[in-house]
Amino acid sequence: MCLIVCDEQGSEVERKTASGNCPHCGGKVEAVDVETRSKLCCLIPVCFQIKRKFQCAVCFKRLVLSYYPS
């Protein structure tokens, strides 16, 4: 059985400043919470997620959080 996701919508929930600076331009970093909803072809809602993404407030590049435990 194969399920095909036809429609995926995303909307911004919240935006706030995060600690640190952008490694590219030195600007402030923002944490953006994005809500995504996925639907099947028959328009049945399947998935609802909230993800946090980081981006620079000056150059708008997407930043990846690297965590190295000690």
N, C-alpha and C positions, 0 to 999 in steps of 0.2 A: 504494500500500500504506500502510495506516495502522496504527500501533502504539499501543495504549492502555495507559498505566501505571495499574494498579489499586491497587497496594499500595506505600506508601512508609513505611518505618519509620526512626525516628531515635533514637539513644541518645548520651548524653554520654560522651566518652572521657576528657577531662582538663579540669581547671579550675585556673587559676593567676592570680595578680594581674598586672596590666599597669600600665604607667606612666601617670600622668595622673589627673585628677579628672573626675567627672561634671559636665557643664555645667548640669544641672538642679538637683541637690541638693548637689553638692560631695563626694559619696561616692567610695570607691575603685572603680576599674574592674577587671573580671575578664575574662580571655580564656577562652572556653569552646570546646573542640574537640568538634564534633558529627559523628558518623558516620551517614550516611544510606544506605539500601539501597532501590533501586527494583526492583519486579518487574512483569512483564506479567500479564495476566489468567490466563494458563495457568501462573502461578507459576514462571516461569523468571527467575532473577536477571539483571538487565540492567546495573545501574549501582551502583557502590560509590564513595562520595566522603567525604572528611573536610574539613569547613569550619571555619574559625575565626570565632567571633562574639564581639562585645564587649558587655558589659552592666554596669550599675551594681550594686554589691553591696548598696546601701541601698534604692534605689527600683525596682530590677530593670527599668529601661528599657533597651531595646536601643539601642546606640550605633553610629553609622556612622563608620568611619575615613575622614577626609579627608586626602588627600596632595596637596600642591601643590609640585611641584619648583621649585627656585630657578633 
